[in-house]
Amino acid sequence: MNSKSKIAIFLIGCLLICGGTALFLKPNPWEVWFKNKLNKPAREFVVRYLKEIPKPNAPQNNALDLGAGVGHELLLLLKAGYQVTAIDNQKVAFDLMLKRPEFADYTKNIKTVVSDFEKIDFSVLPTFNVVVASFTLAFCRPDHFNEFWGKIVSKIEKGGYFIGNTFDPGFTTFKESDRENMTFHTKEQTLRLFSDFEIITFNEVKTPDAKSGTSDHYYEVFAKKL
Ligand SMILES: C[S@@+](CC[C@H](N)C(=O)[O-])C[C@H]1O[C@@H](n2cnc3c(N)ncnc32)[C@H](O)[C@@H]1O
């Protein structure tokens, strides 16, 4: 091998090592988001709607928090007396959540499941008196959404509650590459998801951001299963 070939091989090796290191060191965007969220309060609409639900009167009352993140809304469910199953595909979210001192008294009341929404084994889950899906449903892939939603509905007890939101296609804060794997619902499409429910409160939220030119546009739903 001549010296030019040796230099070329050396340079290619350097490039591969640098590229691999950069990939390895790239921060998980969700982890950045979770650390920021730790300093924020629970979602106001979840706080408000949860207060309207009669307190559970039996120890076996179950709640599900889909896309629980670092647990702000989950803590509300625990304080209200539910046994909570928390599902999220980011293990780091649960690691951060379980380090929070507020959770120390409740660890026996939480079951964490690390799973993509698309891969949840619903057959092993109990039925739920309350399902919270706050800023999460849209992160299910479009080709899987209907099956996912059908399974959620089937797991809510008759007379049980859903608190959550869907994202309108006009929720433009997301990059095109992210949007491809997300599911958006218009107002009509959102209402149709709740054909098996009495909708107690439906609230459209639209907050344009003049600086970025994007808009947060979503539908908060508080509903009771018929
Ligand atoms: C915008 S955060 C919402 C967190 C919290 N529920 C709230 O209201 O602040 C979305 C959450 O969904 C989780 N998530 C996103 N895509 C997911 C997927 N495909 N499967 C499971 N969890 C997912 C994220 O890790 C994150 O915790």
The ligand as a MOL file (V3000), in Angstrom:
LIG
                    3D

  0  0  0     0  0            999 V3000
M  V30 BEGIN CTAB
M  V30 COUNTS 27 29 0 0 0
M  V30 BEGIN ATOM
M  V30 1 C -45.4850 16.7250 24.5080 0
M  V30 2 S -45.0620 15.4540 25.6310 0 CHG=1
M  V30 3 C -46.4510 15.5120 26.7410 0
M  V30 4 C -46.0620 15.1200 28.1350 0
M  V30 5 C -47.1700 15.3360 29.1760 0
M  V30 6 N -48.2710 14.4070 28.9730 0
M  V30 7 C -47.6600 16.7630 29.1210 0
M  V30 8 O -48.8410 17.0180 28.9300 0
M  V30 9 O -46.8110 17.6610 29.2940 0 CHG=-1
M  V30 10 C -45.3480 13.9810 24.6840 0
M  V30 11 C -44.9740 12.7170 25.4540 0
M  V30 12 O -45.2850 11.6020 24.6330 0
M  V30 13 C -44.1650 10.7220 24.5830 0
M  V30 14 N -44.1900 10.1040 23.2490 0
M  V30 15 C -43.9910 10.7130 22.0630 0
M  V30 16 N -44.1310 9.8520 21.0630 0
M  V30 17 C -44.4340 8.6600 21.6320 0
M  V30 18 C -44.7140 7.3580 21.1100 0
M  V30 19 N -44.7150 7.1100 19.7870 0
M  V30 20 N -44.9770 6.3600 21.9780 0
M  V30 21 C -44.9860 6.5830 23.3180 0
M  V30 22 N -44.7220 7.7990 23.8720 0
M  V30 23 C -44.4600 8.8170 23.0340 0
M  V30 24 C -42.9540 11.5990 24.8080 0
M  V30 25 O -41.8580 10.8760 25.2860 0
M  V30 26 C -43.4970 12.6230 25.7980 0
M  V30 27 O -43.3500 12.2050 27.1190 0
M  V30 END ATOM
M  V30 BEGIN BOND
M  V30 1 1 1 2
M  V30 2 1 2 3
M  V30 3 1 2 10
M  V30 4 1 3 4
M  V30 5 1 4 5
M  V30 6 1 5 6
M  V30 7 1 5 7
M  V30 8 2 7 8
M  V30 9 1 7 9
M  V30 10 1 10 11
M  V30 11 1 11 12
M  V30 12 1 11 26
M  V30 13 1 12 13
M  V30 14 1 13 14
M  V30 15 1 13 24
M  V30 16 1 14 15
M  V30 17 1 14 23
M  V30 18 2 15 16
M  V30 19 1 16 17
M  V30 20 1 17 18
M  V30 21 2 17 23
M  V30 22 1 18 19
M  V30 23 2 18 20
M  V30 24 1 20 21
M  V30 25 2 21 22
M  V30 26 1 22 23
M  V30 27 1 24 25
M  V30 28 1 24 26
M  V30 29 1 26 27
M  V30 END BOND
M  V30 END CTAB
M  END
